[in-house]
Amino acid sequence: MKKQDFDGLKDLTVQELEQKRIEIARRLFEQRVQVRLGQVKNVRLLRNLRKDIAQVNTLIQQKRTKNQRGENGSR
């Protein structure tokens, strides 16, 4: 994921980020199938998609933590 795309994700809500994660996971699954069938030779794309999912998961966790802190009134 390019830095510009990642910066754009920071403005999304948790629900939108979860939808984005589902989209990326679906693309990852489709790419895995194509690699197994020999239709795609670029296996690096699989690594990039896994990294994208990890980045989205990190953003989701950060937003949830921030929301919890805001509700509890601490820090």
C-alpha positions as CSV (number, residue, x, y, z in Angstrom):
1,M,0.0,0.0,0.0
2,K,1.4,3.4,-0.9
3,K,1.9,6.0,1.8
4,Q,-0.8,8.2,0.2
5,D,-3.3,5.4,0.4
6,F,-2.3,4.6,4.0
7,D,-2.7,8.2,5.0
8,G,-6.2,8.2,3.5
9,L,-7.2,5.2,5.6
10,K,-6.4,7.2,8.8
11,D,-9.6,9.3,8.2
12,L,-11.9,6.2,8.0
13,T,-14.0,5.0,10.9
14,V,-13.5,1.6,12.5
15,Q,-16.4,0.1,10.5
16,E,-15.0,1.4,7.2
17,L,-11.6,0.0,8.1
18,E,-13.1,-3.4,8.9
19,Q,-14.8,-3.3,5.4
20,K,-11.5,-2.4,3.8
21,R,-9.8,-5.3,5.6
22,I,-12.5,-7.7,4.3
23,E,-11.9,-6.4,0.8
24,I,-8.1,-6.9,1.0
25,A,-8.6,-10.4,2.5
26,R,-10.9,-11.3,-0.4
27,R,-8.2,-10.0,-2.9
28,L,-5.6,-12.1,-1.0
29,F,-7.7,-15.2,-1.3
30,E,-8.3,-14.7,-5.0
31,Q,-4.6,-14.1,-5.6
32,R,-3.7,-17.3,-3.6
33,V,-6.0,-19.3,-5.8
34,Q,-4.5,-17.8,-9.0
35,V,-1.0,-18.5,-7.8
36,R,-1.9,-22.2,-7.0
37,L,-3.5,-22.5,-10.5
38,G,-0.3,-21.1,-12.1
39,Q,-2.1,-18.1,-13.5
40,V,0.0,-15.5,-11.6
41,K,3.7,-15.7,-11.1
42,N,4.1,-12.6,-8.9
43,V,4.0,-14.1,-5.4
44,R,5.3,-10.8,-4.0
45,L,1.7,-9.5,-4.3
46,L,0.7,-11.9,-1.6
47,R,3.2,-10.5,0.8
48,N,2.1,-6.9,0.0
49,L,-1.6,-7.8,0.6
50,R,-0.7,-9.4,4.0
51,K,1.1,-6.3,4.9
52,D,-1.9,-4.2,3.9
53,I,-4.1,-6.2,6.2
54,A,-1.6,-5.8,9.0
55,Q,-1.6,-2.0,8.5
56,V,-5.4,-1.8,8.5
57,N,-5.5,-4.0,11.7
58,T,-3.0,-1.6,13.4
59,L,-5.2,1.4,12.5
60,I,-8.3,-0.4,13.8
61,Q,-6.6,-1.2,17.1
62,Q,-5.3,2.3,17.5
63,K,-8.7,3.8,16.9
64,R,-10.4,1.4,19.3
65,T,-7.8,2.2,22.0
66,K,-8.2,5.9,21.4
67,N,-12.0,5.6,21.7
68,Q,-11.7,3.5,24.9
69,R,-9.4,6.1,26.5
70,G,-11.8,8.9,25.5
71,E,-14.8,7.1,27.1
72,N,-12.9,6.3,30.3
73,G,-11.7,9.9,30.7
74,S,-8.1,8.8,31.3
75,R,-5.2,10.2,29.3
